[in-house]
Amino acid sequence: MLDSDIAILYDVETKKLNQAVKRNIKRFPSNYCFQLSETELENLRSQIVTSSVSENQYGGRRYLPYVFTEQGVAMLSAVLHSDRAINVSIRIINAFIEMRRFIINNQALFEKISDIELKQIEYQKSTDDKFEKVFKYIGENKQVEQKIFFDGQVYDAFSMMIDLIKKAEKEIILIDNYVDINTLNILSKKNEHVDVELYTKKDTKLTIKDVNKFNLQYPKLEVKHTDKFHDRFLIIDKKYIYHIGASLKDLGKKCFGITLIKYDAIIGDILSKL
């Protein structure tokens, strides 16, 4: 109990109550009476709903309040001597006894409540983890189904293509008849340990020297030749396939579109032509 609360019950000033304690300090060891820290006082203030009570009781004090335990309250009756102090101490001690008896008699109930709260916390944590995994999956696997870029949107087109390239975890297959260094600049944004197969025409502007330099820093790229395709396709991990309306080296220079093809069988059909 706070010194100010006990002082009200004993009908004495808080200052006089604490002076009496200090004159008999040997009767009040730390387990009988102790002074609150600033942090504890702030926590106490935050628990009091009525701000006027907080200000009147604690706001104007020049020192941190003292707190008395059950034993400390009993000792106060011997220090203050008045009949009121004795009677009030007895009533307070009886209240402590009743409170302790209530706690003991309902210990099993409290344990059950504590167990329910613990299970609720564990369930909430488990639920939060599941939602976090769902949102993470959505964030990592959301697929752009269709996007149109108009002439001049070079950066937007480049940015989207980089996002698609970064989705690959194992393998990228690019079919593009017209490739050059600009194509490699985009492919260099891939994740580490992701292999790239690039299918293009035999008369490509990409040289063996260009490919070797790329593989020194971003292994591994393998260039293969085919003349069976007119359009451009990007296949990611053999799970997603995009139809691209322009060569990667010309992204954004003219109006073109990128479309996610939703039919899984198409991937197998295209791979069989390579």
Short mmCIF file of the C-alpha atoms (twelve columns), coordinates in Angstrom:
data_MODEL
# 
_entry.id   MODEL 
# 
loop_
_atom_site.group_PDB 
_atom_site.id 
_atom_site.type_symbol 
_atom_site.label_atom_id 
_atom_site.label_alt_id 
_atom_site.label_comp_id 
_atom_site.label_asym_id 
_atom_site.label_seq_id 
_atom_site.Cartn_x 
_atom_site.Cartn_y 
_atom_site.Cartn_z 
_atom_site.pdbx_PDB_model_num 
ATOM 1   C CA . MET A 1   0.000  0.000   0.000   1 
ATOM 2   C CA . LEU A 2   1.202  3.546   -0.781  1 
ATOM 3   C CA . ASP A 3   2.153  5.827   2.098   1 
ATOM 4   C CA . SER A 4   -0.398 8.444   0.967   1 
ATOM 5   C CA . ASP A 5   -3.225 5.870   0.966   1 
ATOM 6   C CA . ILE A 6   -2.318 4.628   4.438   1 
ATOM 7   C CA . ALA A 7   -2.020 8.227   5.687   1 
ATOM 8   C CA . ILE A 8   -5.625 8.876   4.581   1 
ATOM 9   C CA . LEU A 9   -6.828 5.771   6.439   1 
ATOM 10  C CA . TYR A 10  -4.841 6.705   9.554   1 
ATOM 11  C CA . ASP A 11  -5.995 10.343  9.304   1 
ATOM 12  C CA . VAL A 12  -2.471 11.727  9.417   1 
ATOM 13  C CA . GLU A 13  -0.330 13.688  6.976   1 
ATOM 14  C CA . THR A 14  1.806  11.590  4.630   1 
ATOM 15  C CA . LYS A 15  4.850  13.581  5.688   1 
ATOM 16  C CA . LYS A 16  4.273  12.833  9.394   1 
ATOM 17  C CA . LEU A 17  3.706  9.136   8.647   1 
ATOM 18  C CA . ASN A 18  7.037  8.868   6.828   1 
ATOM 19  C CA . GLN A 19  8.797  10.861  9.563   1 
ATOM 20  C CA . ALA A 20  7.564  8.341   12.113  1 
ATOM 21  C CA . VAL A 21  8.909  5.538   9.972   1 
ATOM 22  C CA . LYS A 22  12.325 7.204   9.631   1 
ATOM 23  C CA . ARG A 23  12.555 7.695   13.402  1 
ATOM 24  C CA . ASN A 24  12.013 3.938   13.746  1 
ATOM 25  C CA . ILE A 25  13.782 2.816   10.591  1 
ATOM 26  C CA . LYS A 26  15.126 -0.361  12.196  1 
ATOM 27  C CA . ARG A 27  11.537 -1.622  12.474  1 
ATOM 28  C CA . PHE A 28  11.072 -1.317  8.702   1 
ATOM 29  C CA . PRO A 29  13.466 -3.512  6.691   1 
ATOM 30  C CA . SER A 30  13.164 -3.586  2.899   1 
ATOM 31  C CA . ASN A 31  10.574 -6.372  2.962   1 
ATOM 32  C CA . TYR A 32  8.383  -4.157  5.226   1 
ATOM 33  C CA . CYS A 33  8.787  -0.815  3.468   1 
ATOM 34  C CA . PHE A 34  10.592 0.429   0.362   1 
ATOM 35  C CA . GLN A 35  10.666 3.489   -1.877  1 
ATOM 36  C CA . LEU A 36  9.375  3.362   -5.468  1 
ATOM 37  C CA . SER A 37  11.703 4.100   -8.354  1 
ATOM 38  C CA . GLU A 38  10.826 6.741   -10.952 1 
ATOM 39  C CA . THR A 39  9.951  4.024   -13.466 1 
ATOM 40  C CA . GLU A 40  7.651  2.273   -10.988 1 
ATOM 41  C CA . LEU A 41  5.968  5.587   -10.166 1 
ATOM 42  C CA . GLU A 42  5.361  6.279   -13.873 1 
ATOM 43  C CA . ASN A 43  3.866  2.810   -14.271 1 
ATOM 44  C CA . LEU A 44  1.622  3.499   -11.295 1 
ATOM 45  C CA . ARG A 45  0.458  6.796   -12.776 1 
ATOM 46  C CA . SER A 46  -0.347 5.140   -16.082 1 
ATOM 47  C CA . GLN A 47  -2.652 2.668   -14.303 1 
ATOM 48  C CA . ILE A 48  -4.719 5.416   -12.666 1 
ATOM 49  C CA . VAL A 49  -7.606 6.368   -14.960 1 
ATOM 50  C CA . THR A 50  -8.551 9.682   -13.319 1 
ATOM 51  C CA . SER A 51  -5.786 12.167  -14.015 1 
ATOM 52  C CA . SER A 52  -6.843 14.499  -11.155 1 
ATOM 53  C CA . VAL A 53  -6.282 11.702  -8.644  1 
ATOM 54  C CA . SER A 54  -2.844 11.065  -10.103 1 
ATOM 55  C CA . GLU A 55  -1.898 14.743  -9.927  1 
ATOM 56  C CA . ASN A 56  -3.275 15.359  -6.438  1 
ATOM 57  C CA . GLN A 57  -1.709 12.288  -4.893  1 
ATOM 58  C CA . TYR A 58  1.629  12.058  -6.658  1 
ATOM 59  C CA . GLY A 59  2.110  14.981  -9.044  1 
ATOM 60  C CA . GLY A 60  3.031  17.589  -6.410  1 
ATOM 61  C CA . ARG A 61  5.332  15.414  -4.299  1 
ATOM 62  C CA . ARG A 62  8.965  16.328  -3.943  1 
ATOM 63  C CA . TYR A 63  10.063 12.778  -3.212  1 
ATOM 64  C CA . LEU A 64  9.270  9.308   -4.462  1 
ATOM 65  C CA . PRO A 65  6.489  7.604   -2.466  1 
ATOM 66  C CA . TYR A 66  7.054  4.750   -0.027  1 
ATOM 67  C CA . VAL A 67  5.197  1.445   -0.200  1 
ATOM 68  C CA . PHE A 68  4.309  -0.787  2.746   1 
ATOM 69  C CA . THR A 69  3.851  -4.553  2.683   1 
ATOM 70  C CA . GLU A 70  1.477  -6.440  4.983   1 
ATOM 71  C CA . GLN A 71  4.207  -6.680  7.629   1 
ATOM 72  C CA . GLY A 72  4.977  -2.975  7.259   1 
ATOM 73  C CA . VAL A 73  1.332  -2.036  7.804   1 
ATOM 74  C CA . ALA A 74  1.275  -4.130  10.988  1 
ATOM 75  C CA . MET A 75  4.449  -2.434  12.227  1 
ATOM 76  C CA . LEU A 76  2.919  1.046   11.676  1 
ATOM 77  C CA . SER A 77  0.406  0.457   14.462  1 
ATOM 78  C CA . ALA A 78  3.311  0.124   16.890  1 
ATOM 79  C CA . VAL A 79  4.921  3.325   15.628  1 
ATOM 80  C CA . LEU A 80  1.895  5.650   15.434  1 
ATOM 81  C CA . HIS A 81  0.327  4.555   18.772  1 
ATOM 82  C CA . SER A 82  -3.087 6.187   18.215  1 
ATOM 83  C CA . ASP A 83  -6.272 4.144   18.680  1 
ATOM 84  C CA . ARG A 84  -7.300 4.920   15.099  1 
ATOM 85  C CA . ALA A 85  -3.956 3.659   13.767  1 
ATOM 86  C CA . ILE A 86  -4.312 0.426   15.759  1 
ATOM 87  C CA . ASN A 87  -7.899 -0.190  14.609  1 
ATOM 88  C CA . VAL A 88  -7.128 0.616   10.995  1 
ATOM 89  C CA . SER A 89  -4.029 -1.618  11.032  1 
ATOM 90  C CA . ILE A 90  -6.106 -4.515  12.307  1 
ATOM 91  C CA . ARG A 91  -8.673 -3.999  9.542   1 
ATOM 92  C CA . ILE A 92  -5.962 -3.770  6.888   1 
ATOM 93  C CA . ILE A 93  -4.242 -6.909  8.177   1 
ATOM 94  C CA . ASN A 94  -7.581 -8.737  8.138   1 
ATOM 95  C CA . ALA A 95  -8.042 -7.604  4.529   1 
ATOM 96  C CA . PHE A 96  -4.618 -9.004  3.651   1 
ATOM 97  C CA . ILE A 97  -5.522 -12.286 5.340   1 
ATOM 98  C CA . GLU A 98  -8.824 -12.522 3.455   1 
ATOM 99  C CA . MET A 99  -7.081 -11.739 0.199   1 
ATOM 100 C CA . ARG A 100 -4.469 -14.440 0.826   1 
ATOM 101 C CA . ARG A 101 -7.166 -16.942 1.773   1 
ATOM 102 C CA . PHE A 102 -9.084 -16.110 -1.406  1 
ATOM 103 C CA . ILE A 103 -5.965 -16.643 -3.501  1 
ATOM 104 C CA . ILE A 104 -5.194 -19.993 -1.861  1 
ATOM 105 C CA . ASN A 105 -8.783 -21.247 -2.171  1 
ATOM 106 C CA . ASN A 106 -8.920 -20.294 -5.838  1 
ATOM 107 C CA . GLN A 107 -5.398 -21.309 -6.773  1 
ATOM 108 C CA . ALA A 108 -6.616 -24.095 -9.069  1 
ATOM 109 C CA . LEU A 109 -8.919 -21.631 -10.840 1 
ATOM 110 C CA . PHE A 110 -6.093 -19.115 -11.279 1 
ATOM 111 C CA . GLU A 111 -3.853 -21.839 -12.686 1 
ATOM 112 C CA . LYS A 112 -6.547 -22.786 -15.193 1 
ATOM 113 C CA . ILE A 113 -6.980 -19.150 -16.213 1 
ATOM 114 C CA . SER A 114 -3.217 -18.794 -16.581 1 
ATOM 115 C CA . ASP A 115 -3.089 -21.971 -18.667 1 
ATOM 116 C CA . ILE A 116 -5.902 -20.679 -20.907 1 
ATOM 117 C CA . GLU A 117 -4.107 -17.353 -21.358 1 
ATOM 118 C CA . LEU A 118 -0.879 -19.170 -22.233 1 
ATOM 119 C CA . LYS A 119 -2.650 -21.337 -24.790 1 
ATOM 120 C CA . GLN A 120 -4.330 -18.253 -26.225 1 
ATOM 121 C CA . ILE A 121 -0.969 -16.521 -26.586 1 
ATOM 122 C CA . GLU A 122 0.515  -19.607 -28.287 1 
ATOM 123 C CA . TYR A 123 -2.510 -19.859 -30.593 1 
ATOM 124 C CA . GLN A 124 -2.290 -16.165 -31.444 1 
ATOM 125 C CA . LYS A 125 1.428  -16.501 -32.202 1 
ATOM 126 C CA . SER A 126 0.770  -19.555 -34.366 1 
ATOM 127 C CA . THR A 127 -2.021 -17.708 -36.195 1 
ATOM 128 C CA . ASP A 128 0.175  -14.648 -36.720 1 
ATOM 129 C CA . ASP A 129 2.961  -16.848 -38.101 1 
ATOM 130 C CA . LYS A 130 0.539  -18.495 -40.531 1 
ATOM 131 C CA . PHE A 131 -0.798 -15.145 -41.740 1 
ATOM 132 C CA . GLU A 132 2.742  -13.837 -42.109 1 
ATOM 133 C CA . LYS A 133 3.633  -16.834 -44.283 1 
ATOM 134 C CA . VAL A 134 0.509  -16.314 -46.400 1 
ATOM 135 C CA . PHE A 135 1.229  -12.611 -46.928 1 
ATOM 136 C CA . LYS A 136 4.871  -13.373 -47.664 1 
ATOM 137 C CA . TYR A 137 3.846  -15.988 -50.236 1 
ATOM 138 C CA . ILE A 138 1.422  -13.539 -51.863 1 
ATOM 139 C CA . GLY A 139 4.112  -10.865 -51.947 1 
ATOM 140 C CA . GLU A 140 6.695  -13.170 -53.454 1 
ATOM 141 C CA . ASN A 141 4.419  -14.990 -55.884 1 
ATOM 142 C CA . LYS A 142 2.062  -12.346 -57.172 1 
ATOM 143 C CA . GLN A 143 2.191  -12.531 -60.946 1 
ATOM 144 C CA . VAL A 144 1.575  -9.701  -63.375 1 
ATOM 145 C CA . GLU A 145 -0.908 -11.111 -65.878 1 
ATOM 146 C CA . GLN A 146 -0.703 -8.355  -68.456 1 
ATOM 147 C CA . LYS A 147 1.011  -5.016  -68.856 1 
ATOM 148 C CA . ILE A 148 1.134  -2.600  -71.773 1 
ATOM 149 C CA . PHE A 149 4.040  -0.174  -72.166 1 
ATOM 150 C CA . PHE A 150 3.841  2.812   -74.440 1 
ATOM 151 C CA . ASP A 151 6.719  4.403   -76.293 1 
ATOM 152 C CA . GLY A 152 9.035  6.236   -73.944 1 
ATOM 153 C CA . GLN A 153 8.348  4.042   -70.891 1 
ATOM 154 C CA . VAL A 154 11.852 2.651   -71.022 1 
ATOM 155 C CA . TYR A 155 12.483 2.688   -67.273 1 
ATOM 156 C CA . ASP A 156 9.089  1.175   -66.372 1 
ATOM 157 C CA . ALA A 157 9.556  -1.638  -68.873 1 
ATOM 158 C CA . PHE A 158 13.125 -2.252  -67.700 1 
ATOM 159 C CA . SER A 159 12.001 -2.267  -64.044 1 
ATOM 160 C CA . MET A 160 9.226  -4.795  -64.648 1 
ATOM 161 C CA . MET A 161 11.521 -7.088  -66.608 1 
ATOM 162 C CA . ILE A 162 14.038 -6.989  -63.745 1 
ATOM 163 C CA . ASP A 163 11.272 -8.018  -61.315 1 
ATOM 164 C CA . LEU A 164 10.413 -10.990 -63.532 1 
ATOM 165 C CA . ILE A 165 14.061 -12.014 -63.853 1 
ATOM 166 C CA . LYS A 166 14.496 -11.883 -60.067 1 
ATOM 167 C CA . LYS A 167 11.575 -14.277 -59.526 1 
ATOM 168 C CA . ALA A 168 13.629 -17.150 -60.914 1 
ATOM 169 C CA . GLU A 169 15.102 -19.461 -58.291 1 
ATOM 170 C CA . LYS A 170 16.757 -22.076 -60.521 1 
ATOM 171 C CA . GLU A 171 16.472 -21.414 -64.235 1 
ATOM 172 C CA . ILE A 172 15.625 -18.774 -66.843 1 
ATOM 173 C CA . ILE A 173 14.885 -19.611 -70.476 1 
ATOM 174 C CA . LEU A 174 14.720 -16.655 -72.847 1 
ATOM 175 C CA . ILE A 175 13.702 -16.948 -76.476 1 
ATOM 176 C CA . ASP A 176 14.600 -13.758 -78.356 1 
ATOM 177 C CA . ASN A 177 15.862 -13.514 -81.911 1 
ATOM 178 C CA . TYR A 178 17.495 -10.123 -81.409 1 
ATOM 179 C CA . VAL A 179 19.856 -9.926  -78.453 1 
ATOM 180 C CA . ASP A 180 22.887 -7.822  -77.609 1 
ATOM 181 C CA . ILE A 181 24.752 -6.425  -74.579 1 
ATOM 182 C CA . ASN A 182 21.567 -4.704  -73.363 1 
ATOM 183 C CA . THR A 183 19.947 -8.124  -73.039 1 
ATOM 184 C CA . LEU A 184 22.819 -9.310  -70.842 1 
ATOM 185 C CA . ASN A 185 22.489 -6.192  -68.681 1 
ATOM 186 C CA . ILE A 186 18.956 -7.257  -67.818 1 
ATOM 187 C CA . LEU A 187 19.879 -10.909 -67.255 1 
ATOM 188 C CA . SER A 188 22.692 -9.847  -64.918 1 
ATOM 189 C CA . LYS A 189 20.019 -8.875  -62.355 1 
ATOM 190 C CA . LYS A 190 19.150 -12.538 -61.805 1 
ATOM 191 C CA . ASN A 191 19.610 -14.232 -58.459 1 
ATOM 192 C CA . GLU A 192 22.849 -16.042 -57.749 1 
ATOM 193 C CA . HIS A 193 23.085 -19.688 -58.896 1 
ATOM 194 C CA . VAL A 194 20.265 -19.219 -61.444 1 
ATOM 195 C CA . ASP A 195 21.192 -20.683 -64.841 1 
ATOM 196 C CA . VAL A 196 20.194 -18.947 -68.081 1 
ATOM 197 C CA . GLU A 197 19.499 -20.525 -71.453 1 
ATOM 198 C CA . LEU A 198 19.278 -17.971 -74.233 1 
ATOM 199 C CA . TYR A 199 17.791 -19.049 -77.577 1 
ATOM 200 C CA . THR A 200 18.405 -16.696 -80.508 1 
ATOM 201 C CA . LYS A 201 19.304 -16.568 -84.208 1 
ATOM 202 C CA . LYS A 202 22.692 -17.681 -85.450 1 
ATOM 203 C CA . ASP A 203 23.535 -14.202 -86.719 1 
ATOM 204 C CA . THR A 204 23.133 -12.680 -83.274 1 
ATOM 205 C CA . LYS A 205 25.074 -9.537  -82.347 1 
ATOM 206 C CA . LEU A 206 26.139 -11.259 -79.138 1 
ATOM 207 C CA . THR A 207 29.704 -12.555 -79.381 1 
ATOM 208 C CA . ILE A 208 31.404 -15.446 -77.585 1 
ATOM 209 C CA . LYS A 209 33.574 -12.845 -75.860 1 
ATOM 210 C CA . ASP A 210 30.450 -11.117 -74.476 1 
ATOM 211 C CA . VAL A 211 29.125 -14.403 -73.114 1 
ATOM 212 C CA . ASN A 212 32.459 -15.320 -71.522 1 
ATOM 213 C CA . LYS A 213 32.688 -11.949 -69.767 1 
ATOM 214 C CA . PHE A 214 29.137 -12.366 -68.489 1 
ATOM 215 C CA . ASN A 215 29.889 -15.838 -67.123 1 
ATOM 216 C CA . LEU A 216 32.951 -14.593 -65.271 1 
ATOM 217 C CA . GLN A 217 30.692 -12.570 -62.990 1 
ATOM 218 C CA . TYR A 218 27.187 -14.018 -63.420 1 
ATOM 219 C CA . PRO A 219 27.475 -17.739 -64.197 1 
ATOM 220 C CA . LYS A 220 26.065 -19.410 -65.954 1 
ATOM 221 C CA . LEU A 221 24.730 -18.298 -69.331 1 
ATOM 222 C CA . GLU A 222 24.446 -20.676 -72.272 1 
ATOM 223 C CA . VAL A 223 23.558 -19.359 -75.740 1 
ATOM 224 C CA . LYS A 224 21.811 -21.675 -78.198 1 
ATOM 225 C CA . HIS A 225 20.516 -21.046 -81.696 1 
ATOM 226 C CA . THR A 226 17.081 -21.616 -83.175 1 
ATOM 227 C CA . ASP A 227 15.026 -20.234 -86.059 1 
ATOM 228 C CA . LYS A 228 11.677 -21.736 -85.042 1 
ATOM 229 C CA . PHE A 229 10.323 -18.697 -83.182 1 
ATOM 230 C CA . HIS A 230 9.155  -15.276 -84.246 1 
ATOM 231 C CA . ASP A 231 7.858  -14.033 -80.886 1 
ATOM 232 C CA . ARG A 232 9.738  -13.667 -77.627 1 
ATOM 233 C CA . PHE A 233 9.093  -15.840 -74.570 1 
ATOM 234 C CA . LEU A 234 10.452 -15.819 -71.021 1 
ATOM 235 C CA . ILE A 235 10.154 -19.060 -69.037 1 
ATOM 236 C CA . ILE A 236 10.900 -18.935 -65.306 1 
ATOM 237 C CA . ASP A 237 11.748 -22.165 -63.444 1 
ATOM 238 C CA . LYS A 238 9.608  -24.010 -66.024 1 
ATOM 239 C CA . LYS A 239 6.596  -22.823 -64.006 1 
ATOM 240 C CA . TYR A 240 5.734  -19.433 -65.508 1 
ATOM 241 C CA . ILE A 241 5.847  -18.312 -69.108 1 
ATOM 242 C CA . TYR A 242 5.520  -14.757 -70.403 1 
ATOM 243 C CA . HIS A 243 4.897  -13.624 -73.939 1 
ATOM 244 C CA . ILE A 244 6.925  -10.466 -74.597 1 
ATOM 245 C CA . GLY A 245 5.989  -8.210  -77.496 1 
ATOM 246 C CA . ALA A 246 9.452  -6.709  -77.977 1 
ATOM 247 C CA . SER A 247 13.051 -7.857  -77.740 1 
ATOM 248 C CA . LEU A 248 14.581 -7.195  -74.337 1 
ATOM 249 C CA . LYS A 249 17.146 -4.866  -75.888 1 
ATOM 250 C CA . ASP A 250 14.334 -2.610  -77.185 1 
ATOM 251 C CA . LEU A 251 12.118 -2.475  -74.102 1 
ATOM 252 C CA . GLY A 252 10.101 0.744   -73.947 1 
ATOM 253 C CA . LYS A 253 11.265 2.166   -77.264 1 
ATOM 254 C CA . LYS A 254 7.925  1.338   -78.883 1 
ATOM 255 C CA . CYS A 255 4.512  0.301   -77.628 1 
ATOM 256 C CA . PHE A 256 4.512  -3.362  -76.592 1 
ATOM 257 C CA . GLY A 257 2.965  -5.727  -74.057 1 
ATOM 258 C CA . ILE A 258 3.993  -8.425  -71.560 1 
ATOM 259 C CA . THR A 259 1.457  -11.178 -70.910 1 
ATOM 260 C CA . LEU A 260 1.465  -14.098 -68.488 1 
ATOM 261 C CA . ILE A 261 0.299  -17.265 -70.257 1 
ATOM 262 C CA . LYS A 262 -1.805 -19.240 -67.762 1 
ATOM 263 C CA . TYR A 263 -1.862 -22.595 -69.563 1 
ATOM 264 C CA . ASP A 264 0.847  -24.858 -68.119 1 
ATOM 265 C CA . ALA A 265 0.773  -27.140 -71.171 1 
ATOM 266 C CA . ILE A 266 2.139  -24.270 -73.285 1 
ATOM 267 C CA . ILE A 267 5.454  -24.452 -71.426 1 
ATOM 268 C CA . GLY A 268 5.905  -28.104 -72.398 1 
ATOM 269 C CA . ASP A 269 4.930  -27.405 -75.998 1 
ATOM 270 C CA . ILE A 270 7.487  -24.614 -76.345 1 
ATOM 271 C CA . LEU A 271 10.251 -26.562 -74.626 1 
ATOM 272 C CA . SER A 272 9.663  -29.448 -77.027 1 
ATOM 273 C CA . LYS A 273 10.406 -27.075 -79.937 1 
ATOM 274 C CA . LEU A 274 13.768 -26.014 -78.580 1 
# 
